[in-house]
Amino acid sequence: MLVITFFFSLSSIAIIAFLDVLYCLCFHSYFIVIASVFLLLLLPKIASFLNFCVSSPTQFVFVPHHFFFSLVTMHILFIIILLVFSFLYYFTNAYKILFFSVSTPEKLT
């Protein structure tokens, strides 16, 4: 049962992440895609703190019923970060201050 839950959770987060990146690509937001990929690389590290409860300072105990909840929580956090990056990218020039080394082409009018 634990293996099925783990596989379902991993496949769900992979599909959700793929759809998020596909959404970014459809709107030509390459900067957001790069940020999303880095966030995806950090998701397992962040999710490990949500998927495990500490029984002692050196030992972690897996809590299966919190696993899917933490994946949903991580996806909500992922969407919020994408929305923040989208706002910074499209409606302000703050991305030039935060990521001044990234050159972006100007949109044609």
C-alpha positions in Angstrom: 0.0 0.0 0.0 2.8 2.4 0.8 4.5 1.7 -2.5 1.3 2.4 -4.4 0.7 5.6 -2.5 4.4 6.7 -3.1 4.1 5.9 -6.8 0.8 7.7 -7.2 2.2 10.7 -5.3 5.3 10.9 -7.4 3.4 10.5 -10.7 0.9 13.2 -9.6 3.6 15.7 -8.8 5.5 14.9 -12.0 2.3 15.5 -14.1 1.5 18.7 -12.2 5.0 20.0 -12.6 5.0 19.2 -16.3 1.7 21.0 -16.8 3.1 24.0 -15.0 6.2 24.2 -17.1 4.1 23.7 -20.2 2.0 26.6 -19.2 5.1 28.7 -18.8 6.4 27.7 -22.2 3.1 28.5 -23.9 3.4 32.1 -22.7 7.1 32.2 -23.7 8.1 32.8 -20.1 11.6 31.2 -20.3 12.7 33.1 -17.2 9.8 31.5 -15.2 10.6 28.1 -16.6 14.2 28.4 -15.4 12.9 29.5 -11.9 10.4 26.6 -12.0 13.1 24.0 -12.8 15.2 25.2 -9.9 12.2 25.1 -7.6 11.4 21.5 -8.8 15.0 20.6 -7.9 14.4 21.9 -4.4 10.9 20.3 -3.9 12.2 16.9 -2.7 14.3 18.6 0.0 11.5 20.8 1.1 8.9 18.0 0.9 11.1 15.7 3.1 10.5 18.1 6.0 6.7 17.9 5.4 6.6 14.1 4.7 8.4 13.1 7.9 7.8 13.8 11.5 10.7 13.8 14.0 10.6 11.2 16.6 14.1 11.9 17.9 16.8 14.4 16.9 18.5 11.8 14.7 15.7 9.5 13.6 12.8 10.3 11.1 9.6 8.3 11.0 7.5 8.2 7.8 3.9 9.3 8.1 2.0 7.9 5.1 -1.3 9.8 5.6 0.6 13.1 5.5 2.4 12.3 2.2 -0.3 13.2 -0.3 -1.3 16.3 1.8 2.3 17.5 1.7 2.4 17.1 -2.1 -0.7 19.1 -2.4 0.8 21.7 -0.1 4.0 21.8 -2.2 2.0 22.2 -5.4 0.1 25.2 -3.9 3.4 26.7 -2.9 4.7 26.0 -6.4 1.7 27.8 -8.0 2.1 30.8 -5.6 5.8 31.2 -6.5 4.9 30.9 -10.2 2.3 33.6 -9.8 4.8 35.9 -8.0 7.4 35.3 -10.7 4.8 36.0 -13.3 3.8 39.2 -11.6 7.4 40.4 -11.3 8.1 39.4 -14.9 5.1 40.9 -16.7 4.0 43.8 -14.6 7.2 45.3 -13.0 10.8 45.8 -13.8 11.8 44.1 -10.5 13.1 41.1 -12.3 15.9 43.2 -13.8 16.9 44.2 -10.2 16.6 40.7 -8.8 18.1 38.9 -11.8 20.1 41.6 -13.6 22.5 39.0 -15.2 19.6 37.5 -17.3 19.0 39.3 -20.5 15.5 39.2 -21.9 14.5 40.3 -25.4 12.1 43.2 -25.6 8.6 42.4 -26.8 7.7 43.7 -30.3 4.7 46.1 -30.4 
